[in-house]
Amino acid sequence: MKTHILTGLTTLGLVASADASASLLTNGSFESSNGSFDGWTVVPTPDPLSTWGIETGRGQTGSAQDGTYAAVAFGDGADGYFYQSFATAPNVIYDLAFYAARPQTNNNNFSLDIDIFDGAGDPTGTADGGLLDVTIPNGGVPSGGSWVLFQYQFQAASSQTTLRFSDPGTSAVDPLVDNVSVVPEPSSLALLGLGGLLVARRRRG
């Protein structure tokens, strides 16, 4: 019996490693269809010029962090938001990673909100995320156009989770976002699988 348990754990470890390496998000680098929000939903403010769009190579700011395209908030003030819902497992811990930058030639105030919500669908533009609520302040992204990596963890509460990026309206520059990924934290995924093995073993017993 011990041999079977060890074999199961070894197989589980391989599966967990494979699952943890693939992002749960669609089009996290905005490269689909030669630059698009495929897989994401963009919600503009009442001003149609104040919303999120796709920029080729970030124009004046240099290249995208991954590939050719990046998401950028156009206009001044509150620039709407974009979000994506994805499948999760309750109580599993996930790693969120993304890169952010500011225009290379603009040293004005920078601000970017990141929220994660339980459930699927439009989280609205004003509510704070119950699973993650982070604001990157002005000093969080240096001037000069360099991409900065940000990493956070959250624990899913149900089978659906929603990630949202938004400009809170305090930026005097256009925030840029690229290379967004969400993966299960390997040890959390392994523990979940171990629990499933133990349950299955009890049922067989």
N, C-alpha and C positions, 0 to 999 in steps of 0.2 A: 504493500500500500504506500509506503514512504517513497518508493521509486516512482509511482504514478504521480504523487503530489509534487515531487521535485521536477519531474518532466513537465507537469502542468505549469509550474511556476516559471520554468525556463522558457516555455513557449509563450507564456503570458508576457514575460519580459521583452521578448522579441516583438510581440504585437504592440506592446505599449510603446516601445522605441519607435516603431514604424508609424504608429498613429500620432505620436508626439512631434514627428518631424514634418507633418503635412498640415498646413493651415486649414482651419475650418471656414475661413472666409473665401468668398469668390472675388477674384479680380482685386486683390489687395494692393497691387502696384499700379492699377488703373491703365494697364496696357491693352486690355481687351478692345477689339474693334478699332485698333489704331488710336487708342486714347479715349476712354469713356468711363462712365459710372455704372457699367454693367454689373449687376449684382447688388448695387447700392441704390438707395432712394434719396434724392436731393429735394429739400424743402426750402424754397426761397422765402424771403421776407416780402411784404407787400410791394417793395420797390424791386422790379424785375432785374435791375442792374446790380442789386446786392444779393448775391448768391454764390454758391460754390461752382467752380468750373474746372476744366482740365487745361493745363498749360503744357505746351510742347517744350521740353528741355528747360523749363522755368525761365525762358526769355533772358532777361538781363541778369539773372541770378546764377547762371551756369547750368549744369546738367541735372537731370532727375537723379534721385538716389538709387533707384533700381529701374533700369530700362530707359525709356524716352519720356514718359509722361508722369505728371504729379497732379494732385488735387490742390487747388488754390482758391482762396476766398477773394472774390472780386469786390471792389467798391469799399467805401468807408463805413464804419459803424457796424451794427449787427448784420452779419452776412449769412444768415440762415444756418442750415446744418445738413449733414448727410449721415445716413445710418444704414445698418445691415443687420438682419436677424439671422441667427444660425443655430444649429442643433447642438445641445449640450446634454450632459448627464448630471442629475441632481447631486450636489455635495462634492463634485469633482472640482479641483482647483485648476485654473487655466492661466496660461501666460499670455499677456498681451504685449506686443512689441510694434513700434512704428517709429518713423523718422519725421522730424519737423524742421523747418527752416524759415528764414525770413528773406525778403529780397536783399540782394547783395549790396545795393546802394542806398538802402533806407535804414536809418538808425532810430526811427520812431518807435513808440510803444508796441510791444508784441504781446498777444494773449491768445490762448487756445484752450477750449474746454473739451474734456473727454469724459463721457458718461457711459456706464453699462447698466442696463435695466433687465430685470427678470421679465420673461415673456417676449412675444413677437409683436411686430407692428410699429407704427409711428409713435415714438415716445414723447412727442410734442417738443417744441423748441425751448421751453422754459423750465421743465421739471428737472431735478437733479437725479442722477443715477443712484439706485438703491444698492447696487453691487459694487460700483466704483464711481467716484465723483472727484475729478482732478482738474485743476486749472494750472496750466503752465504760464507762469508770470513773465514779465518783460525780461528779467535776467536769465530765464531758463533757456533761451536760444540766443546765442551771440550774434552780433552784427557781422557782416561779411559773407553771408550766404552759405555758411557751412551747415551740413545736415547733422542733426543731433539725434542719437538713439534714445528712446524712452521705453522703459519696460515696467509693467505692473502685473500684479496677480489679482484674481478675483475667484470667488467660489460660486459656482452656478447653483441656482435654487430650483430649477425645473428643466424640462426638456427643450426649452427655447430661451435664448438670450439675445439681447439687442445691444449693439455698440453704436455710439453716436459721437461724431466730431462736430464742434460748433465754434463759431467766433462769438464771444460773449458781448462784443460791441465796444470793448475797451481798446482794441487794436487800432493803431494808426497806420499799420502796414497790412499787407495781405498774407496771412499765414499759409504755409505750404505743408502738405502731408504726403508721405509716400511709404511704400513697402510695409503695409499693415498686415499683421498676422496674429492669429489666435490659435494656440496649440494646448493640448492637455499637459499639465505638469506631470512628468513621468512617474514620480513616486505616488502621486495621488491616483493616477490611472491604474497603477499596479495594485494599490490597496483595494480599489473598487473591484478589480478583477479577482483578487484573492477572496474578497467577500462573496463573489458569485460562485467561486469554486467550492467554498465551504458550504454555501447553501445547497448547491447541487449534490455535494457529498452527503449532507444530512438527508436530502430527499431520497437518494439511492439507498441510504441505510434504513 
